[in-house]
Amino acid sequence: FGIAMLMWIFIDNILGKVIIEILDKLGVNIHCNFLSTDLYGGEKERVIAIVGISIMKVIIPAIYLIAKLKIPKPVRFMNVMNHPEELIRSIAMALAVGTVTSLPKIYTDKGSQQIYSYFMKLDTDISTWGQAEFLIYIIYDTIVISILLGIFYNGAVFAALRQFGDGFAIGVTAFVAGILSQDIAEMPAAIFITIIASCGMLRSGSIYTAFFVRIAYKLYVFAIAIIEANDSSTTYLDKNFFMLAVFVISGLVVGLSQILIPKRTFYADYVSEVPHNKRVRFAI
């Protein structure tokens, strides 16, 4: 797992910039600065670079983990939706938690802080994008990246860790997701959304629940970004109303689901032959 995380960080921060510099030398209209996260050049070139690098940083570590850990195909991904109602509850929980975790980023002195936080991980500035490229980015980031992250965290990582119990798998997977966010402001959301996605996957029986949880959260963050981009006197009022509405509706759905959906035991426990104090030392 440590090597896989290093691959992620290396591709995201070093290899991607090396590739961009090579393309720049070959005459492609794109370049970067190793001391900053900014990308420069044509809109289409930047979109292609961002998409390519972000796919590489997820897929390569995932392939490495699956190959190195020799995870059997039947246990890599949970693919049977036994309880669809758990999908709805998980999405509602993700929206409620997303509303709370986004508060520190939204209420800052910078008016566009939410937009900046949303696009910062992709090393770009949406103000310079053309409309077509922006739409491509939205489709890619809300759907494709959500699925890729679900495959990596709730597939490759989670599947290997289940042998030590589902509680352990949920905790370590969430911790890895928080570390790989590479941003303290994004870390709480990354951790809690991963926890909800993992629990929802176990409750429903399908990794598709994890996909939809991440897609729903991305759409919520994108909606906030769109509201803030509207520079008018009612922007903050509209944003507050939208966040309150999302929180209340998702809270009601979660509350009703607790009443209507039967309680289920879905965690697999693990009893180790290694004493607990030794396992703690190994983990550290």
CYANA upper distance limits for C-alpha pairs under 8 A (distance plus 0.5 A):
  1 PHE  CA      5 MET  CA      6.63
  1 PHE  CA     65 LEU  CA      7.79
  1 PHE  CA    157 VAL  CA      8.45
  2 GLY  CA      6 LEU  CA      6.71
  3 ILE  CA      7 MET  CA      6.69
  4 ALA  CA      8 TRP  CA      6.88
  4 ALA  CA     61 PRO  CA      5.29
  4 ALA  CA     62 ALA  CA      8.04
  4 ALA  CA     64 TYR  CA      7.45
  4 ALA  CA     65 LEU  CA      7.35
  5 MET  CA      9 ILE  CA      6.80
  5 MET  CA     61 PRO  CA      7.71
  5 MET  CA    180 LEU  CA      7.71
  6 LEU  CA     10 PHE  CA      6.37
  7 MET  CA     11 ILE  CA      6.52
  7 MET  CA     57 LYS  CA      7.60
  7 MET  CA     60 ILE  CA      8.17
  7 MET  CA     61 PRO  CA      6.64
  8 TRP  CA     12 ASP  CA      6.58
  8 TRP  CA     57 LYS  CA      5.29
  8 TRP  CA     58 VAL  CA      7.17
  8 TRP  CA     60 ILE  CA      8.47
  8 TRP  CA     61 PRO  CA      6.95
  8 TRP  CA    180 LEU  CA      8.18
  9 ILE  CA     13 ASN  CA      6.44
  9 ILE  CA     14 ILE  CA      8.38
  9 ILE  CA     57 LYS  CA      8.12
  9 ILE  CA    180 LEU  CA      7.94
 10 PHE  CA     14 ILE  CA      5.77
 10 PHE  CA     15 LEU  CA      6.60
 11 ILE  CA     15 LEU  CA      5.09
 11 ILE  CA     16 GLY  CA      6.01
 11 ILE  CA     53 ILE  CA      7.66
 11 ILE  CA     56 MET  CA      7.73
 11 ILE  CA     57 LYS  CA      6.00
 12 ASP  CA     16 GLY  CA      6.34
 12 ASP  CA     53 ILE  CA      7.27
 12 ASP  CA     54 SER  CA      7.63
 12 ASP  CA     57 LYS  CA      6.62
 13 ASN  CA     17 LYS  CA      7.31
 14 ILE  CA     18 VAL  CA      6.75
 14 ILE  CA     34 PHE  CA      8.37
 15 LEU  CA     19 ILE  CA      6.70
 16 GLY  CA     20 ILE  CA      6.81
 16 GLY  CA     53 ILE  CA      6.25
 17 LYS  CA     21 GLU  CA      6.63
 17 LYS  CA     32 CYS  CA      7.18
 17 LYS  CA     33 ASN  CA      8.35
 17 LYS  CA     34 PHE  CA      7.33
 18 VAL  CA     22 ILE  CA      6.76
 19 ILE  CA     23 LEU  CA      6.73
 20 ILE  CA     24 ASP  CA      6.58
 20 ILE  CA     30 ILE  CA      7.18
 20 ILE  CA     31 HIS  CA      6.38
 20 ILE  CA     32 CYS  CA      7.43
 20 ILE  CA     49 ALA  CA      7.89
 21 GLU  CA     25 LYS  CA      6.77
 21 GLU  CA     30 ILE  CA      8.43
 21 GLU  CA     31 HIS  CA      6.42
 21 GLU  CA     32 CYS  CA      7.49
 22 ILE  CA     26 LEU  CA      6.81
 23 LEU  CA     27 GLY  CA      6.96
 23 LEU  CA     28 VAL  CA      5.85
 23 LEU  CA     29 ASN  CA      8.49
 23 LEU  CA     30 ILE  CA      7.63
 23 LEU  CA     31 HIS  CA      8.39
 24 ASP  CA     28 VAL  CA      5.53
 24 ASP  CA     29 ASN  CA      6.80
 24 ASP  CA     30 ILE  CA      6.09
 24 ASP  CA     31 HIS  CA      6.12
 28 VAL  CA     45 GLU  CA      8.19
 29 ASN  CA     41 GLY  CA      5.62
 29 ASN  CA     42 GLY  CA      6.26
 29 ASN  CA     45 GLU  CA      7.13
 30 ILE  CA     39 LEU  CA      7.78
 30 ILE  CA     40 TYR  CA      6.11
 30 ILE  CA     41 GLY  CA      4.72
 30 ILE  CA     42 GLY  CA      6.87
 30 ILE  CA     45 GLU  CA      6.66
 30 ILE  CA     46 ARG  CA      7.13
 31 HIS  CA     39 LEU  CA      6.70
 31 HIS  CA     40 TYR  CA      5.82
 31 HIS  CA     41 GLY  CA      6.78
 32 CYS  CA     36 SER  CA      8.37
 32 CYS  CA     37 THR  CA      8.26
 32 CYS  CA     38 ASP  CA      6.76
 32 CYS  CA     39 LEU  CA      5.43
 32 CYS  CA     40 TYR  CA      6.49
 33 ASN  CA     37 THR  CA      7.66
 33 ASN  CA     38 ASP  CA      7.33
 33 ASN  CA     39 LEU  CA      8.03
 37 THR  CA    120 MET  CA      8.43
 37 THR  CA    123 ASP  CA      5.67
 37 THR  CA    124 THR  CA      8.23
 38 ASP  CA    123 ASP  CA      5.84
 38 ASP  CA    124 THR  CA      6.40
 38 ASP  CA    125 ASP  CA      8.30
 39 LEU  CA     46 ARG  CA      7.38
 39 LEU  CA    123 ASP  CA      6.72
 39 LEU  CA    124 THR  CA      6.42
 40 TYR  CA     46 ARG  CA      7.74
 41 GLY  CA     45 GLU  CA      7.37
 41 GLY  CA     46 ARG  CA      7.15
 42 GLY  CA     46 ARG  CA      6.67
 43 GLU  CA     47 VAL  CA      6.73
 43 GLU  CA    128 THR  CA      8.16
 43 GLU  CA    129 TRP  CA      6.26
 43 GLU  CA    130 GLY  CA      7.15
 43 GLU  CA    133 GLU  CA      7.16
 44 LYS  CA     48 ILE  CA      6.70
 44 LYS  CA    133 GLU  CA      7.01
 45 GLU  CA     49 ALA  CA      6.65
 46 ARG  CA     50 ILE  CA      6.49
 47 VAL  CA     51 VAL  CA      6.57
 47 VAL  CA    133 GLU  CA      7.11
 47 VAL  CA    137 TYR  CA      7.57
 48 ILE  CA     52 GLY  CA      6.46
 49 ALA  CA     53 ILE  CA      6.52
 50 ILE  CA     54 SER  CA      6.56
 50 ILE  CA    122 LEU  CA      6.73
 50 ILE  CA    123 ASP  CA      8.04
 51 VAL  CA     55 ILE  CA      6.63
 51 VAL  CA    140 TYR  CA      8.21
 52 GLY  CA     56 MET  CA      6.70
 53 ILE  CA     57 LYS  CA      6.70
 54 SER  CA     58 VAL  CA      7.09
 54 SER  CA    122 LEU  CA      8.14
 54 SER  CA    145 ILE  CA      8.49
 55 ILE  CA     59 ILE  CA      6.44
 55 ILE  CA    145 ILE  CA      8.10
 55 ILE  CA    148 LEU  CA      8.19
 56 MET  CA     60 ILE  CA      6.15
 57 LYS  CA     61 PRO  CA      7.29
 58 VAL  CA     62 ALA  CA      6.79
 58 VAL  CA    148 LEU  CA      7.22
 58 VAL  CA    149 LEU  CA      7.45
 58 VAL  CA    152 PHE  CA      7.19
 59 ILE  CA     63 ILE  CA      6.58
 59 ILE  CA    148 LEU  CA      7.88
 59 ILE  CA    152 PHE  CA      7.98
 60 ILE  CA     64 TYR  CA      6.65
 61 PRO  CA     65 LEU  CA      6.65
 62 ALA  CA     66 ILE  CA      6.73
 62 ALA  CA    151 ILE  CA      8.36
 62 ALA  CA    152 PHE  CA      5.97
 62 ALA  CA    156 ALA  CA      6.36
 62 ALA  CA    157 VAL  CA      8.39
 63 ILE  CA     67 ALA  CA      6.54
 64 TYR  CA     68 LYS  CA      6.29
 65 LEU  CA     69 LEU  CA      6.19
 65 LEU  CA     70 LYS  CA      8.38
 65 LEU  CA    156 ALA  CA      6.91
 65 LEU  CA    157 VAL  CA      7.97
 66 ILE  CA     70 LYS  CA      6.16
 66 ILE  CA     71 ILE  CA      6.06
 66 ILE  CA    156 ALA  CA      6.52
 67 ALA  CA     71 ILE  CA      7.75
 69 LEU  CA    160 ALA  CA      7.80
 71 ILE  CA     75 VAL  CA      7.49
 71 ILE  CA     76 ARG  CA      6.77
 71 ILE  CA    159 ALA  CA      8.05
 71 ILE  CA    160 ALA  CA      7.16
 72 PRO  CA     76 ARG  CA      6.90
 73 LYS  CA     77 PHE  CA      8.17
 75 VAL  CA    159 ALA  CA      6.93
 76 ARG  CA    155 GLY  CA      6.12
 76 ARG  CA    156 ALA  CA      6.85
 76 ARG  CA    159 ALA  CA      5.96
 76 ARG  CA    160 ALA  CA      8.40
 77 PHE  CA    151 ILE  CA      8.44
 77 PHE  CA    154 ASN  CA      8.26
 77 PHE  CA    155 GLY  CA      5.79
 77 PHE  CA    156 ALA  CA      8.48
 77 PHE  CA    159 ALA  CA      7.60
 77 PHE  CA    206 SER  CA      8.22
 77 PHE  CA    207 ILE  CA      6.87
 78 MET  CA    155 GLY  CA      8.45
 78 MET  CA    201 MET  CA      8.03
 78 MET  CA    205 GLY  CA      6.50
 78 MET  CA    206 SER  CA      5.22
 78 MET  CA    207 ILE  CA      5.77
 79 ASN  CA    205 GLY  CA      7.21
 79 ASN  CA    206 SER  CA      4.97
 79 ASN  CA    207 ILE  CA      6.43
 79 ASN  CA    208 TYR  CA      7.79
 80 VAL  CA    205 GLY  CA      5.94
 80 VAL  CA    206 SER  CA      5.55
 81 MET  CA    204 SER  CA      6.13
 81 MET  CA    205 GLY  CA      5.58
 81 MET  CA    206 SER  CA      5.40
 82 ASN  CA    204 SER  CA      6.04
 82 ASN  CA    205 GLY  CA      5.97
 82 ASN  CA    206 SER  CA      8.02
 83 HIS  CA     87 LEU  CA      8.08
 83 HIS  CA    203 ARG  CA      7.58
 83 HIS  CA    204 SER  CA      5.04
 83 HIS  CA    205 GLY  CA      7.41
 84 PRO  CA     88 ILE  CA      7.63
 84 PRO  CA    204 SER  CA      6.54
 85 GLU  CA     89 ARG  CA      6.99
 85 GLU  CA    204 SER  CA      8.04
 85 GLU  CA    261 ILE  CA      8.06
 86 GLU  CA     90 SER  CA      6.52
 86 GLU  CA    200 GLY  CA      6.74
 86 GLU  CA    203 ARG  CA      6.69
 86 GLU  CA    204 SER  CA      5.76
 87 LEU  CA     91 ILE  CA      6.76
 87 LEU  CA    200 GLY  CA      6.94
 87 LEU  CA    204 SER  CA      6.90
 87 LEU  CA    209 THR  CA      5.85
 87 LEU  CA    212 PHE  CA      8.37
 87 LEU  CA    213 VAL  CA      8.48
 88 ILE  CA     92 ALA  CA      6.77
 89 ARG  CA     93 MET  CA      6.68
 89 ARG  CA    200 GLY  CA      8.46
 89 ARG  CA    253 VAL  CA      7.28
 89 ARG  CA    254 VAL  CA      6.17
 89 ARG  CA    257 SER  CA      6.86
 90 SER  CA     94 ALA  CA      6.62
 90 SER  CA    196 ILE  CA      6.82
 90 SER  CA    197 ALA  CA      7.51
 90 SER  CA    200 GLY  CA      5.91
 90 SER  CA    209 THR  CA      8.00
 90 SER  CA    213 VAL  CA      6.99
 91 ILE  CA     95 LEU  CA      6.81
 91 ILE  CA    212 PHE  CA      7.50
 91 ILE  CA    213 VAL  CA      5.49
 91 ILE  CA    216 ALA  CA      7.02
 92 ALA  CA     96 ALA  CA      6.75
 92 ALA  CA    250 SER  CA      5.04
 92 ALA  CA    251 GLY  CA      7.51
 92 ALA  CA    253 VAL  CA      6.80
 92 ALA  CA    254 VAL  CA      6.64
 93 MET  CA     97 VAL  CA      6.54
 93 MET  CA    196 ILE  CA      7.70
 93 MET  CA    250 SER  CA      7.08
 93 MET  CA    251 GLY  CA      7.85
 93 MET  CA    254 VAL  CA      6.89
 94 ALA  CA     98 GLY  CA      6.27
 94 ALA  CA    193 ILE  CA      6.56
 94 ALA  CA    196 ILE  CA      7.05
 94 ALA  CA    213 VAL  CA      6.73
 94 ALA  CA    214 ARG  CA      8.44
 94 ALA  CA    216 ALA  CA      7.98
 94 ALA  CA    217 TYR  CA      6.80
 95 LEU  CA     99 THR  CA      6.62
 95 LEU  CA    216 ALA  CA      7.58
 95 LEU  CA    217 TYR  CA      6.50
 95 LEU  CA    220 TYR  CA      7.66
 95 LEU  CA    246 VAL  CA      7.43
 95 LEU  CA    247 PHE  CA      7.42
 95 LEU  CA    250 SER  CA      6.85
 96 ALA  CA    100 VAL  CA      7.17
 96 ALA  CA    246 VAL  CA      7.55
 96 ALA  CA    247 PHE  CA      5.47
 96 ALA  CA    248 VAL  CA      8.47
 96 ALA  CA    250 SER  CA      6.17
 96 ALA  CA    251 GLY  CA      6.82
 97 VAL  CA    101 THR  CA      6.64
 97 VAL  CA    189 ALA  CA      8.22
 97 VAL  CA    192 PHE  CA      7.79
 97 VAL  CA    193 ILE  CA      8.15
 98 GLY  CA    102 SER  CA      6.44
 98 GLY  CA    189 ALA  CA      6.98
 98 GLY  CA    193 ILE  CA      8.17
 98 GLY  CA    217 TYR  CA      6.97
 98 GLY  CA    220 TYR  CA      8.31
 99 THR  CA    103 LEU  CA      7.19
 99 THR  CA    243 MET  CA      6.80
 99 THR  CA    246 VAL  CA      8.02
 99 THR  CA    247 PHE  CA      6.84
101 THR  CA    188 PRO  CA      6.92
101 THR  CA    189 ALA  CA      6.13
102 SER  CA    106 ILE  CA      6.75
102 SER  CA    189 ALA  CA      8.02
103 LEU  CA    107 TYR  CA      6.65
104 PRO  CA    108 THR  CA      7.62
104 PRO  CA    185 ALA  CA      8.32
105 LYS  CA    113 GLN  CA      6.88
105 LYS  CA    114 GLN  CA      6.36
105 LYS  CA    117 SER  CA      8.01
105 LYS  CA    185 ALA  CA      7.43
106 ILE  CA    113 GLN  CA      6.79
106 ILE  CA    114 GLN  CA      5.89
108 THR  CA    113 GLN  CA      7.47
111 GLY  CA    228 GLU  CA      8.02
112 SER  CA    116 TYR  CA      6.69
112 SER  CA    228 GLU  CA      7.17
112 SER  CA    229 ALA  CA      7.86
113 GLN  CA    117 SER  CA      6.54
114 GLN  CA    118 TYR  CA      6.61
114 GLN  CA    224 ILE  CA      7.93
114 GLN  CA    225 ALA  CA      6.62
114 GLN  CA    228 GLU  CA      8.21
115 ILE  CA    119 PHE  CA      6.80
115 ILE  CA    225 ALA  CA      5.51
115 ILE  CA    228 GLU  CA      8.04
115 ILE  CA    229 ALA  CA      8.31
116 TYR  CA    120 MET  CA      6.05
116 TYR  CA    125 ASP  CA      8.25
117 SER  CA    121 LYS  CA      7.95
117 SER  CA    186 GLU  CA      8.26
118 TYR  CA    221 VAL  CA      7.75
118 TYR  CA    222 PHE  CA      8.20
118 TYR  CA    225 ALA  CA      8.21
119 PHE  CA    123 ASP  CA      7.31
119 PHE  CA    124 THR  CA      6.82
119 PHE  CA    125 ASP  CA      7.54
119 PHE  CA    126 ILE  CA      8.00
120 MET  CA    124 THR  CA      6.89
120 MET  CA    125 ASP  CA      8.32
125 ASP  CA    129 TRP  CA      7.90
126 ILE  CA    134 PHE  CA      7.75
129 TRP  CA    133 GLU  CA      6.83
129 TRP  CA    134 PHE  CA      6.55
130 GLY  CA    134 PHE  CA      6.69
131 GLN  CA    135 LEU  CA      6.79
132 ALA  CA    136 ILE  CA      6.78
133 GLU  CA    137 TYR  CA      6.63
134 PHE  CA    138 ILE  CA      6.79
135 LEU  CA    139 ILE  CA      6.79
136 ILE  CA    140 TYR  CA      6.52
137 TYR  CA    141 ASP  CA      6.33
138 ILE  CA    142 THR  CA      6.35
139 ILE  CA    143 ILE  CA      6.34
139 ILE  CA    144 VAL  CA      7.74
140 TYR  CA    144 VAL  CA      5.41
140 TYR  CA    145 ILE  CA      6.82
141 ASP  CA    145 ILE  CA      5.54
141 ASP  CA    146 SER  CA      7.39
141 ASP  CA    218 LYS  CA      8.28
142 THR  CA    146 SER  CA      6.47
142 THR  CA    214 ARG  CA      8.46
142 THR  CA    215 ILE  CA      5.96
142 THR  CA    218 LYS  CA      5.86
142 THR  CA    219 LEU  CA      6.90
143 ILE  CA    147 ILE  CA      6.74
143 ILE  CA    215 ILE  CA      6.41
144 VAL  CA    148 LEU  CA      6.71
145 ILE  CA    149 LEU  CA      6.49
146 SER  CA    150 GLY  CA      6.62
146 SER  CA    211 PHE  CA      6.48
146 SER  CA    212 PHE  CA      8.47
146 SER  CA    214 ARG  CA      5.90
146 SER  CA    215 ILE  CA      6.16
146 SER  CA    218 LYS  CA      8.37
147 ILE  CA    151 ILE  CA      6.68
147 ILE  CA    211 PHE  CA      5.70
147 ILE  CA    214 ARG  CA      8.33
147 ILE  CA    215 ILE  CA      8.46
148 LEU  CA    152 PHE  CA      6.72
149 LEU  CA    153 TYR  CA      6.42
149 LEU  CA    154 ASN  CA      8.28
150 GLY  CA    154 ASN  CA      5.64
150 GLY  CA    155 GLY  CA      7.14
150 GLY  CA    207 ILE  CA      7.90
150 GLY  CA    210 ALA  CA      6.37
150 GLY  CA    211 PHE  CA      6.03
150 GLY  CA    214 ARG  CA      8.15
151 ILE  CA    155 GLY  CA      5.12
151 ILE  CA    156 ALA  CA      6.95
151 ILE  CA    207 ILE  CA      8.49
152 PHE  CA    156 ALA  CA      5.56
152 PHE  CA    157 VAL  CA      6.72
153 TYR  CA    157 VAL  CA      5.58
153 TYR  CA    158 PHE  CA      6.49
153 TYR  CA    173 THR  CA      6.76
153 TYR  CA    177 ALA  CA      7.83
153 TYR  CA    194 THR  CA      8.28
154 ASN  CA    158 PHE  CA      5.47
154 ASN  CA    159 ALA  CA      7.56
154 ASN  CA    173 THR  CA      8.24
154 ASN  CA    197 ALA  CA      8.13
154 ASN  CA    198 SER  CA      6.74
154 ASN  CA    207 ILE  CA      7.39
154 ASN  CA    210 ALA  CA      7.53
155 GLY  CA    159 ALA  CA      6.03
155 GLY  CA    207 ILE  CA      8.03
156 ALA  CA    160 ALA  CA      7.06
157 VAL  CA    161 LEU  CA      6.98
157 VAL  CA    173 THR  CA      7.03
158 PHE  CA    162 ARG  CA      6.69
158 PHE  CA    169 ALA  CA      6.09
158 PHE  CA    170 ILE  CA      7.62
158 PHE  CA    173 THR  CA      6.71
159 ALA  CA    163 GLN  CA      8.40
159 ALA  CA    169 ALA  CA      8.50
161 LEU  CA    165 GLY  CA      7.74
161 LEU  CA    166 ASP  CA      8.09
161 LEU  CA    168 PHE  CA      7.70
161 LEU  CA    169 ALA  CA      5.33
162 ARG  CA    166 ASP  CA      5.68
162 ARG  CA    168 PHE  CA      7.94
162 ARG  CA    169 ALA  CA      5.90
162 ARG  CA    268 ALA  CA      8.48
163 GLN  CA    270 TYR  CA      7.84
164 PHE  CA    168 PHE  CA      6.85
164 PHE  CA    169 ALA  CA      7.55
164 PHE  CA    269 ASP  CA      8.14
164 PHE  CA    270 TYR  CA      5.83
164 PHE  CA    271 VAL  CA      8.38
164 PHE  CA    272 SER  CA      8.33
165 GLY  CA    169 ALA  CA      6.82
165 GLY  CA    267 TYR  CA      8.01
165 GLY  CA    268 ALA  CA      5.89
165 GLY  CA    269 ASP  CA      5.26
165 GLY  CA    270 TYR  CA      5.08
166 ASP  CA    170 ILE  CA      6.56
166 ASP  CA    267 TYR  CA      6.08
166 ASP  CA    268 ALA  CA      5.88
166 ASP  CA    269 ASP  CA      7.14
167 GLY  CA    171 GLY  CA      6.78
167 GLY  CA    267 TYR  CA      7.37
167 GLY  CA    268 ALA  CA      8.21
167 GLY  CA    269 ASP  CA      8.05
168 PHE  CA    172 VAL  CA      6.65
169 ALA  CA    173 THR  CA      6.40
170 ILE  CA    174 ALA  CA      6.60
170 ILE  CA    194 THR  CA      8.44
170 ILE  CA    195 ILE  CA      6.56
170 ILE  CA    198 SER  CA      6.70
170 ILE  CA    199 CYS  CA      7.98
171 GLY  CA    175 PHE  CA      6.73
171 GLY  CA    195 ILE  CA      7.85
172 VAL  CA    176 VAL  CA      6.65
173 THR  CA    177 ALA  CA      6.72
173 THR  CA    194 THR  CA      7.80
173 THR  CA    195 ILE  CA      8.44
174 ALA  CA    178 GLY  CA      6.71
174 ALA  CA    190 ALA  CA      7.84
174 ALA  CA    191 ILE  CA      5.23
174 ALA  CA    192 PHE  CA      7.67
174 ALA  CA    194 THR  CA      5.80
174 ALA  CA    195 ILE  CA      6.32
175 PHE  CA    179 ILE  CA      6.76
175 PHE  CA    191 ILE  CA      6.82
176 VAL  CA    180 LEU  CA      6.62
177 ALA  CA    181 SER  CA      6.78
177 ALA  CA    187 MET  CA      8.41
177 ALA  CA    190 ALA  CA      6.37
177 ALA  CA    191 ILE  CA      6.55
177 ALA  CA    194 THR  CA      7.50
178 GLY  CA    182 GLN  CA      8.08
178 GLY  CA    186 GLU  CA      8.27
178 GLY  CA    187 MET  CA      5.19
178 GLY  CA    188 PRO  CA      7.48
178 GLY  CA    190 ALA  CA      5.75
178 GLY  CA    191 ILE  CA      5.58
179 ILE  CA    187 MET  CA      7.62
181 SER  CA    186 GLU  CA      6.89
181 SER  CA    187 MET  CA      6.53
181 SER  CA    190 ALA  CA      7.33
182 GLN  CA    186 GLU  CA      8.37
182 GLN  CA    187 MET  CA      8.13
183 ASP  CA    187 MET  CA      6.58
184 ILE  CA    188 PRO  CA      8.19
186 GLU  CA    190 ALA  CA      6.73
187 MET  CA    191 ILE  CA      6.63
188 PRO  CA    192 PHE  CA      6.65
189 ALA  CA    193 ILE  CA      6.30
190 ALA  CA    194 THR  CA      6.58
191 ILE  CA    195 ILE  CA      6.79
192 PHE  CA    196 ILE  CA      6.69
193 ILE  CA    197 ALA  CA      6.49
193 ILE  CA    213 VAL  CA      8.00
193 ILE  CA    214 ARG  CA      7.60
193 ILE  CA    217 TYR  CA      8.47
194 THR  CA    198 SER  CA      6.50
195 ILE  CA    199 CYS  CA      6.61
196 ILE  CA    200 GLY  CA      6.35
196 ILE  CA    210 ALA  CA      8.46
196 ILE  CA    213 VAL  CA      8.19
197 ALA  CA    201 MET  CA      6.54
197 ALA  CA    209 THR  CA      7.19
197 ALA  CA    210 ALA  CA      4.81
197 ALA  CA    211 PHE  CA      8.20
197 ALA  CA    213 VAL  CA      6.40
197 ALA  CA    214 ARG  CA      7.87
198 SER  CA    202 LEU  CA      6.85
198 SER  CA    210 ALA  CA      6.98
199 CYS  CA    203 ARG  CA      6.62
200 GLY  CA    204 SER  CA      6.41
200 GLY  CA    205 GLY  CA      8.49
200 GLY  CA    209 THR  CA      6.61
200 GLY  CA    210 ALA  CA      7.22
201 MET  CA    205 GLY  CA      5.94
201 MET  CA    206 SER  CA      5.69
201 MET  CA    207 ILE  CA      5.81
201 MET  CA    208 TYR  CA      7.87
201 MET  CA    209 THR  CA      5.89
201 MET  CA    210 ALA  CA      6.32
202 LEU  CA    206 SER  CA      7.64
202 LEU  CA    266 PHE  CA      6.89
202 LEU  CA    267 TYR  CA      8.11
203 ARG  CA    264 ARG  CA      8.24
203 ARG  CA    266 PHE  CA      6.62
204 SER  CA    209 THR  CA      7.57
206 SER  CA    210 ALA  CA      8.31
207 ILE  CA    211 PHE  CA      7.15
208 TYR  CA    212 PHE  CA      6.79
209 THR  CA    213 VAL  CA      6.63
210 ALA  CA    214 ARG  CA      6.89
211 PHE  CA    215 ILE  CA      6.73
212 PHE  CA    216 ALA  CA      6.44
213 VAL  CA    217 TYR  CA      6.84
214 ARG  CA    218 LYS  CA      6.65
215 ILE  CA    219 LEU  CA      6.68
216 ALA  CA    220 TYR  CA      6.78
217 TYR  CA    221 VAL  CA      6.83
218 LYS  CA    222 PHE  CA      6.60
219 LEU  CA    223 ALA  CA      6.60
220 TYR  CA    224 ILE  CA      6.94
221 VAL  CA    225 ALA  CA      6.80
222 PHE  CA    226 ILE  CA      6.74
223 ALA  CA    227 ILE  CA      6.80
224 ILE  CA    228 GLU  CA      6.73
224 ILE  CA    239 LYS  CA      7.21
225 ALA  CA    229 ALA  CA      6.61
226 ILE  CA    230 ASN  CA      7.24
227 ILE  CA    235 THR  CA      6.96
227 ILE  CA    238 ASP  CA      7.68
227 ILE  CA    239 LYS  CA      6.75
228 GLU  CA    235 THR  CA      6.65
228 GLU  CA    236 TYR  CA      8.02
228 GLU  CA    239 LYS  CA      7.75
230 ASN  CA    235 THR  CA      6.90
231 ASP  CA    235 THR  CA      6.98
234 THR  CA    238 ASP  CA      6.45
235 THR  CA    239 LYS  CA      6.59
236 TYR  CA    240 ASN  CA      6.52
237 LEU  CA    241 PHE  CA      6.60
238 ASP  CA    242 PHE  CA      6.55
239 LYS  CA    243 MET  CA      6.62
240 ASN  CA    244 LEU  CA      6.54
241 PHE  CA    245 ALA  CA      6.52
242 PHE  CA    246 VAL  CA      6.65
243 MET  CA    247 PHE  CA      6.58
244 LEU  CA    248 VAL  CA      6.54
245 ALA  CA    249 ILE  CA      6.53
246 VAL  CA    250 SER  CA      6.42
247 PHE  CA    251 GLY  CA      6.32
248 VAL  CA    252 LEU  CA      6.64
249 ILE  CA    253 VAL  CA      6.80
250 SER  CA    254 VAL  CA      6.70
251 GLY  CA    255 GLY  CA      6.59
252 LEU  CA    256 LEU  CA      6.54
253 VAL  CA    257 SER  CA      6.52
254 VAL  CA    258 GLN  CA      6.78
255 GLY  CA    259 ILE  CA      7.21
256 LEU  CA    260 LEU  CA      6.55
257 SER  CA    261 ILE  CA      5.79
258 GLN  CA    262 PRO  CA      8.26
258 GLN  CA    263 LYS  CA      8.48
272 SER  CA    276 HIS  CA      8.48
274 VAL  CA    278 LYS  CA      7.12
274 VAL  CA    279 ARG  CA      7.10
275 PRO  CA    279 ARG  CA      6.96
276 HIS  CA    280 VAL  CA      6.81
277 ASN  CA    281 ARG  CA      6.91
278 LYS  CA    282 PHE  CA      6.66
279 ARG  CA    283 ALA  CA      6.62
280 VAL  CA    284 ILE  CA      6.80
